[in-house]
Amino acid sequence: MRTTFIIAAGWLAAGLLHPGAALAQEDDPAEVVVGERLFLETRFAQFFFAHATDVNVPLAAGDPTVAVTQTSGNPLPGPFAGQSMNCRACHLVDEQGARLGAGNRTYADFARRSPVPDRGDGHTETVRNTPALVGAAPVGRPGRLLHFDGEFPSTADLVAGTYTGRNFGWLPAERATAVAHIANVIRNDDGRGALAREFGGPYRAVLRGGLDVPAELRLPKRLRIDVEQASDEEILQGISRIVAAYVTSLEFARDLGGFHGSPFDVFLGRNGAPRQLRAGQSQARFSRTLRARLAQRDDFAWVGIHGLRPMAFHDQPFRFGPEELRGLRIFIGAGNCVSCHPLPTFTDFAAHNTGVSQRGYEAAHGEGSFMALAIPDLATRNGELDQHLPATAAHPNALEPFRRLPAAEAPGRADLGLWNVFANPDLPNPEHQKRPELQDMVLGPDDVAPLTAFLRALNEDYE
């Protein structure tokens, strides 16, 4: 049986956004505030590099990619129209909240696949959707399976790869140019732009973290960067760590008892049910325990069924009543949704066979076609990287047929998720190099047992 593994995105559930998830707050640590500035920065993209006359001069015309926000219906005006790509263009918060009753996003967009700058290479959208970031990198979890397929071993690596990668318009052979350009923006920012005026002045001063920087923007020593002395690569890695600190800060509302911001959380609290894991308790056990407790009673204290009020960030009632309880019982019972979305975080941060790749491929090529797809074994794949694996700086002309959208005119294209990452010698810090016992695994086209063992080994820390 052929199986495709893609990380399950389950960051949907556990409450209203922490205030810091929408915009930096006065009490946020400096790395969160500075990280948000870097998250909003639009000058790191290839389009800006190719069209700007100076790093401090606005573009004469913006990248068409960010002119609109794609949705499953009609596009919306883009919040960064006239500029170029940044992180926030896909990881939205309140930029479109006033339109269509959209409310706040948890750092995701409205599209099945997000647009990327057109470089004439056939890529105009991502292979997968933009995941929500709130709760995606909680403190205390290794977070090694990132980018849906485990391509990046840490949040900082993901940030650096995004800044210098295809989502920002950079082709695989252009990484060195991307790094030099990003460092140039950081070094030569004159502090007169809108972001600089809001976030403390020129990057070189803010990142140095001297006494001339306001205390609320003064980075801890471990994250400070002397941009005059640092190499281009050191600047990239340094700002990526700061953005990673910002992303890690994006959490759902909590108190000492656990999540408390959503109607579901309030319902648990009112009925004496736990809202967070006990020491040593797995999410699977937490979910089973809650299911048992709900089955033992039929009288509950409801939330919001009288005198309804709306949620703070969404146009829907703050309610958890009998109908919601029926849905919860299906979710943790007969529906078995918790097998991938265990409580209380509603994600296990692991890889799963979602079936999405097969459905997409067979929609283009007919029922049963996915099973006939010719997939090389590990030795063949790694012996012919240009033919089978994703393009990288080491192999910029690779065809990457197994990380592409299926199309009727291209029967060999499919998205095989983690298949592209497992034992790929081109990817930075591949997990199999850290675990010698995994290096001898053989991955054949119809044998997923080694890959399953690999995933199980990666996820040992989560139980």
Secondary structure, 3 states (H helix, E strand, C coil): CCCCEEECCCCCCCCCECHHHCCCCCCCCHHHHHHHHHHHCCCCCHHHHHHCCCCCCCCCCCCHHHCEECECCCCEECCCCCCCCCHHHCCECCCCCCCCCCCCCCCECECCCCECCCCCCCCCECCCCCCCCCCCCCCCCCCCCECCCCCECCHHHHHHHHHCCHHHCCCHHHHHHHHHHHHHHHHHCCCCCHHHHHCCCCHHHHHHCCCCCCHHHCCCHHHCCCCCCCCHHHHHHHHHHHHHHHHHCCCECEECCEECCCHHHHHHHHCCCCECCCCCCCHHHHHHHHHHHHHCCCCCCCECCCCCCECCCCCCECCECHHHHHHHHHHHCCCCHHHCCCCCCCCCCCEECCCHHHHHHHHHHCCCCHHHCCCCCHHHHHHCHHHHCCCCCCCCCCCCCCECCCECCECCCCECEHHHCCCCCCCCCCHHHHCHHHCCCCCCCCCCHHHHHHHHHHHHHHC
